[in-house]
């Protein structure tokens, strides 16, 4: 009877998860709207970003898995199987005096876990269609469910266009031709938008609706990258100061990395103070480097060098530290290159200075790209529609500006030829600004 009771509880829990998952996205959007209202009202947030716990594998029974594989009716469970590479099934714990049943249950679980890996590609396609369908239903009920997505993609497109325009400027800084920057490709805009999620202010910026289900995952990736940035900066400074023979010793380099890594473990806890931690790290690093130099027969660290190294390590605490900014830029460049490579399995070359943390960086990159590619499969039609609408709006604005420019040129030519003067009082001269032009209209000439 106890066994039947356990199965009943599991089934009821599975039903509850299914019902909750169908409302999860809608509730998240509503919560996002509330966040925007708080932001508009200017009410300061008293909360601090806390390090989210890594999502542990979600354990389900074999019966739940079979039901999910048949109909894929639980969007949250299907999403978890697809995006969580560590997903596994755990059997129901049985009393010790039923060992034979425990063995049989373990055998079933092993077969089920093998089935998960086998059906993952098919399950991905089913989950993509299901999630898109559920979001479309939500969009029909709440037409504003793409507002934050529109803002997110629009800002990414504008940033890319500004970068293109700046890169096109000549060395003197003057105007480059017409200055008309073409609209970046939808793929480029989407990739750049996903990278912006790794720099997101989760307390002040509402998260885009289409990635709400993975907000915790993106936030975890963001924290991991911040940790890697500081770790990589400390190691780069250390190996730059130490003798070349020290940094080339793999055993010592790995040992030093683990020491710094452990001391930075709680970096994103509210009680963690980075400056104090880096002071401790500086002391420990100098001891380890001095010991290694002595064992290898190199010239030992002088007091002056130790002071300089400790100071450079402590300076990494500032986000504006040059070394830290270089590490951050190169990490984002690596992720951008890997994301743009499509479905190629080979990882791009690790940028200079990131060698000591390349394993950790590759692990984060694989998780990030897998998450992004899945999100693209589900929501690309919506992203393409948003960007197309923006491009059409830009084109209409350009046409209007060209018409205004032509009118201005015609009327200005007429004014010059006729010598017509205006009797209207002098007014400030407004500027007609648009991409590639900066035309000053002459109000007191009677042109407009």
Secondary structure, 3 states (H helix, E strand, C coil): CHHHHHHHHHHHHHHHHHHHHHHHHHHHHHHHHHHHHHHHHCCCCCCCCCCCCCCCCCCCCHHHHHHHHHHCCCHHHHHHHHHCCCCCCCCCCCCHHHHHHHHHHHHHHHHHHHHHHHHHHHHHHHHHHHHHHHHHHHHHHCCCCCHHHHHHHHHHHHHHHHHHHHHHCCCCCCCCCCCCCCCCCHHHHHHHHHHHHHHCCCCCCCCCHHHHHHHHHHHHHHHHHHHHHHHHHHHHHHHHHCCHHHHCCHHHHHHHHHHHHHHCCCCCCCCCCHHHHHHHHHHHHHHHHHHHHHHHCCCCCCHHHHHHHHHHHHHCCCCCCHHHHHHHHHHHHHHHHHHHCCCCCCCCCCCCCCHHHHHHHHHHHHHHHHHHHHHHHHHHHHHHHHHHHHHHHHHHHHHHHHHHHHHHHHHHHHHHHHCCCCCCCCCCCCEEEECCEEEECCHHHCCC
